Amino acid sequence: MKKYIELKKQRELGDILSDTFAFIRNEFNPFLKTIISIAGPYLVLFLIALVFYIYTIGDQFNFDLNNAFPYQNTLSFILAYVLYLVAAILTYTFSTSAALFYIKSYNDNNGNVNFDEVKQNVNQTFWRFLGLSFLKGLTLSFAVLICCLPVFYFLVPMAIVLPVLVFREINASDAYGYSFTLIKDEFWVTLLTVIVFFIIIFIIGFVVSVPTAIYTWIKMGVFSGELNPANMDSLVDPVYLALNVLSSFFQYALNLIVVVGSAFIYFNLNEKKNFTGTFERIKSIGKTEN
């Protein structure tokens, strides 16, 4: 029997981290199967677009310093980049939405996830989810352009804005505004939690990317002491492509950990502000006594 993890409860930083990984460990097979079933075609499209993008860049790039623009075929470069960008957006949208609605179904049905319900919710909220994701990206990009400090301020509400959309079942604009309300009294603790999550994911992602980096250095002659940027012309080969595909797939999996963590952060903040789980448990005790 799998241990049911209560979502609607207050948690400290350590509890959020441990319960996030506990949830992924307990639900790994059905969780991954659900996401692959819903977002799998877009993930395959993304990996194909990635291969096409890398191959196009490697084939078109020219290290001639006398050439002002390094790409020989601008149209091919633009096409490859657009396909890669569109595939990445679709993959992110469907996989993140599927993960959050899986958690919602898990919470609503006491650990018994309804796949059809998850798939239906993902399809019905696609445009809301996509629009809010763009708004989230624009907010963080604007904060980066201003300076460093606003990034930390906007990072916290943007970390929970998508869970707010899913778990409160409201429209995108209301979810965007409510995310700022929810973190009002818990900003610093939540910021620390988000930063810790990003540090953990960054370290894991760095380790995963090491084989690709080492292979690139070998191809360029870094270890032999004969560094030659011209070797980049022949860098794109089956091994390099395979390493990049595997690295991108692991990065995709790491993003799911962030999504699950953001859900636990939301439930913690919501419980501290609204005591939703507490009231539900009190009502359930009354029904049991009757």
C-alpha positions as CSV (number, residue, x, y, z in Angstrom):
1,M,0.0,0.0,0.0
2,K,1.3,3.4,-0.9
3,K,1.4,6.0,1.8
4,Y,-1.0,8.8,1.3
5,I,0.6,12.2,1.6
6,E,-1.7,14.9,3.0
7,L,-1.3,18.0,0.8
8,K,-3.4,20.5,2.7
9,K,-1.2,21.1,5.7
10,Q,1.4,23.6,6.9
11,R,5.0,22.6,6.3
12,E,8.4,24.0,7.2
13,L,11.1,24.2,4.5
14,G,12.6,20.8,5.3
15,D,9.1,19.2,5.2
16,I,8.3,20.8,1.8
17,L,11.5,19.3,0.4
18,S,11.2,15.9,1.9
19,D,7.5,15.6,1.0
20,T,8.1,16.7,-2.6
21,F,10.6,13.9,-3.1
22,A,8.5,11.5,-1.1
23,F,5.5,12.2,-3.4
24,I,7.6,11.7,-6.5
25,R,9.0,8.4,-5.1
26,N,5.6,7.1,-4.1
27,E,3.8,8.1,-7.3
28,F,6.7,7.7,-9.7
29,N,5.2,5.1,-12.1
30,P,1.6,6.4,-12.4
31,F,2.8,10.1,-12.3
32,L,5.3,9.6,-15.1
33,K,2.9,7.4,-17.1
34,T,0.2,10.0,-16.9
35,I,2.5,12.8,-18.0
36,I,4.0,10.8,-20.8
37,S,0.5,9.8,-22.0
38,I,-0.6,13.4,-22.2
39,A,2.6,15.3,-23.0
40,G,4.5,12.5,-24.7
41,P,3.8,13.4,-28.3
42,Y,5.0,17.0,-27.6
43,L,8.1,15.7,-25.8
44,V,9.0,13.6,-28.9
45,L,8.4,16.7,-31.1
46,F,10.6,18.7,-28.8
47,L,13.5,16.2,-29.0
48,I,13.2,16.0,-32.8
49,A,13.2,19.8,-33.0
50,L,16.2,19.9,-30.7
51,V,18.1,17.5,-33.0
52,F,17.2,19.6,-36.0
53,Y,18.2,22.8,-34.2
54,I,21.6,21.4,-33.1
55,Y,22.3,19.9,-36.5
56,T,21.3,23.1,-38.3
57,I,23.4,25.3,-36.0
58,G,26.4,23.0,-36.3
59,D,26.1,22.7,-40.0
60,Q,25.6,26.5,-40.6
61,F,28.0,28.0,-38.1
62,N,31.1,29.5,-39.5
63,F,34.1,30.6,-37.4
64,D,35.6,32.9,-40.1
65,L,36.4,36.1,-38.2
66,N,36.1,38.1,-41.4
67,N,32.5,37.1,-41.7
68,A,30.2,39.6,-39.8
69,F,27.4,37.1,-39.5
70,P,28.4,33.5,-38.7
71,Y,25.3,31.7,-40.1
72,Q,25.4,30.9,-43.8
73,N,21.7,30.2,-44.2
74,T,19.7,32.6,-42.1
75,L,16.3,31.1,-43.2
76,S,17.4,27.6,-42.0
77,F,18.6,29.0,-38.7
78,I,15.3,30.9,-38.1
79,L,13.2,27.9,-39.1
80,A,15.1,25.6,-36.7
81,Y,14.9,28.1,-33.9
82,V,11.1,28.7,-34.3
83,L,10.4,24.9,-34.5
84,Y,12.5,24.4,-31.4
85,L,10.8,27.3,-29.5
86,V,7.2,26.2,-30.4
87,A,7.9,22.6,-29.4
88,A,9.5,23.6,-26.1
89,I,6.5,25.8,-25.2
90,L,4.0,23.0,-26.0
91,T,6.0,20.5,-24.1
92,Y,6.3,22.8,-21.1
93,T,2.7,23.7,-21.1
94,F,1.2,20.2,-21.4
95,S,3.7,18.5,-19.0
96,T,3.4,21.2,-16.3
97,S,-0.4,21.2,-16.6
98,A,-0.6,17.4,-16.5
99,A,1.6,17.3,-13.4
100,L,-0.4,19.8,-11.5
101,F,-3.8,18.3,-12.5
102,Y,-2.4,14.9,-11.5
103,I,-1.7,16.4,-8.0
104,K,-5.1,18.0,-8.0
105,S,-6.8,14.6,-8.7
106,Y,-4.6,13.0,-6.1
107,N,-5.7,15.5,-3.6
108,D,-9.4,15.5,-4.5
109,N,-9.7,11.7,-4.5
110,N,-7.5,10.9,-1.5
111,G,-4.7,9.4,-3.5
112,N,-6.7,7.7,-6.2
113,V,-5.9,9.6,-9.4
114,N,-8.4,9.6,-12.2
115,F,-6.5,9.7,-15.5
116,D,-9.5,10.7,-17.7
117,E,-10.2,13.6,-15.3
118,V,-6.6,14.8,-15.5
119,K,-6.5,14.6,-19.3
120,Q,-9.9,16.4,-19.6
121,N,-8.7,19.2,-17.3
122,V,-5.4,19.6,-19.2
123,N,-7.3,20.0,-22.5
124,Q,-10.0,22.3,-21.2
125,T,-7.5,24.7,-19.6
126,F,-4.8,24.7,-22.3
127,W,-5.2,28.3,-23.4
128,R,-5.5,29.7,-19.9
129,F,-2.4,27.7,-18.9
130,L,-0.5,28.9,-22.0
131,G,-1.5,32.5,-21.5
132,L,-0.6,32.5,-17.8
133,S,2.7,30.8,-18.6
134,F,3.5,33.6,-21.1
135,L,2.5,36.2,-18.6
136,K,4.8,34.6,-16.0
137,G,7.7,34.6,-18.5
138,L,7.1,38.2,-19.4
139,T,7.0,39.2,-15.7
140,L,10.3,37.5,-14.9
141,S,11.9,38.9,-18.1
142,F,10.8,42.4,-17.3
143,A,12.1,42.0,-13.8
144,V,15.5,40.9,-15.1
145,L,15.6,43.9,-17.4
146,I,15.0,46.3,-14.5
147,C,17.7,45.0,-12.2
148,C,18.4,42.0,-9.9
149,L,16.3,42.9,-6.9
150,P,12.9,42.8,-8.6
151,V,13.7,39.3,-9.9
152,F,13.7,38.0,-6.3
153,Y,10.4,39.8,-5.6
154,F,8.6,38.5,-8.6
155,L,10.2,35.0,-8.4
156,V,8.1,34.1,-5.4
157,P,4.6,34.7,-6.7
158,M,5.5,33.4,-10.2
159,A,6.7,30.2,-8.5
160,I,3.1,29.5,-7.4
161,V,1.0,31.3,-10.1
162,L,0.3,28.1,-12.1
163,P,-0.6,26.0,-9.0
164,V,-3.0,28.9,-8.0
165,L,-4.6,28.6,-11.4
166,V,-5.1,24.8,-11.1
167,F,-6.0,24.4,-7.4
168,R,-8.2,27.4,-7.0
169,E,-9.9,26.9,-10.4
170,I,-10.0,30.5,-11.3
171,N,-9.1,32.4,-14.5
172,A,-5.6,33.4,-15.5
173,S,-5.8,37.1,-14.5
174,D,-7.3,36.3,-11.1
175,A,-4.6,33.6,-10.5
176,Y,-1.9,36.1,-11.4
177,G,-3.2,38.7,-8.9
178,Y,-4.0,36.1,-6.1
179,S,-0.4,34.8,-6.2
180,F,0.8,38.1,-4.9
181,T,-1.8,38.1,-2.2
182,L,-0.9,34.6,-1.1
183,I,2.8,35.3,-0.5
184,K,2.2,38.7,1.2
185,D,2.9,37.5,4.8
186,E,5.2,34.6,3.9
187,F,7.5,36.2,1.4
188,W,11.0,35.6,2.9
189,V,10.4,32.0,3.9
190,T,8.9,31.2,0.5
191,L,11.8,32.9,-1.2
192,L,14.2,30.8,0.7
193,T,12.3,27.7,-0.2
194,V,12.3,28.6,-3.9
195,I,16.0,29.4,-3.8
196,V,16.8,26.1,-2.1
197,F,14.8,24.2,-4.8
198,F,16.6,26.0,-7.6
199,I,20.0,25.2,-6.0
200,I,19.2,21.5,-5.8
201,I,17.9,21.4,-9.3
202,F,20.9,23.4,-10.6
203,I,23.3,21.0,-9.0
204,I,21.6,17.9,-10.4
205,G,21.3,19.6,-13.8
206,F,24.9,20.5,-13.8
207,V,25.9,16.9,-13.0
208,V,23.7,15.6,-15.8
209,S,25.3,18.1,-18.3
210,V,28.9,17.1,-17.5
211,P,29.2,14.3,-20.1
212,T,28.1,16.6,-22.9
213,A,30.5,19.3,-21.8
214,I,33.4,16.8,-21.5
215,Y,32.7,15.4,-25.0
216,T,32.5,18.9,-26.4
217,W,35.9,19.8,-24.8
218,I,37.4,16.6,-26.2
219,K,36.2,17.4,-29.7
220,M,37.6,20.9,-29.5
221,G,41.0,19.6,-28.3
222,V,40.8,21.2,-24.8
223,F,42.4,18.3,-23.0
224,S,45.1,17.7,-25.6
225,G,46.2,21.4,-25.4
226,E,45.4,22.0,-29.1
227,L,42.4,24.1,-28.7
228,N,41.0,24.9,-32.1
229,P,37.5,26.5,-32.5
230,A,37.5,25.3,-36.1
231,N,36.8,21.8,-34.7
232,M,33.3,23.1,-33.9
233,D,32.5,22.6,-37.6
234,S,32.7,18.8,-37.0
235,L,31.3,18.8,-33.5
236,V,27.8,17.7,-34.4
237,D,27.9,13.9,-34.7
238,P,25.6,11.1,-33.5
239,V,27.3,10.9,-30.1
240,Y,27.0,14.7,-29.5
241,L,23.3,14.6,-30.6
242,A,22.5,11.6,-28.3
243,L,24.2,13.3,-25.3
244,N,22.2,16.5,-25.9
245,V,18.9,14.6,-26.3
246,L,19.6,12.7,-23.0
247,S,20.6,15.8,-21.2
248,S,17.5,17.6,-22.4
249,F,15.3,14.7,-21.3
250,F,16.8,14.8,-17.8
251,Q,16.3,18.5,-17.6
252,Y,12.7,17.9,-18.6
253,A,12.4,15.5,-15.7
254,L,14.0,17.9,-13.3
255,N,11.4,20.5,-14.3
256,L,8.7,18.1,-13.0
257,I,10.4,18.1,-9.6
258,V,10.1,21.9,-9.6
259,V,6.4,21.7,-10.5
260,V,5.7,19.2,-7.7
261,G,7.6,21.4,-5.3
262,S,5.6,24.5,-6.4
263,A,2.4,22.6,-5.6
264,F,3.6,21.9,-2.0
265,I,4.6,25.5,-1.6
266,Y,1.2,26.6,-2.7
267,F,-0.6,24.2,-0.3
268,N,1.6,25.4,2.6
269,L,0.8,29.1,1.9
270,N,-2.9,28.4,1.3
271,E,-3.1,26.5,4.6
272,K,-1.4,29.3,6.5
273,K,-3.7,31.9,5.0
274,N,-7.0,30.1,4.7
275,F,-6.8,27.0,6.9
276,T,-8.6,25.0,4.2
277,G,-7.2,21.6,5.3
278,T,-7.8,22.3,8.9
279,F,-11.5,23.2,8.4
280,E,-11.9,20.0,6.3
281,R,-10.4,17.8,9.0
282,I,-12.6,19.4,11.6
283,K,-15.7,18.7,9.5
284,S,-14.6,15.2,8.9
285,I,-14.3,14.6,12.7
286,G,-17.8,15.8,13.2
287,K,-19.1,13.5,10.5
288,T,-17.2,10.6,12.0
289,E,-18.7,11.2,15.5
290,N,-22.2,11.3,14.0
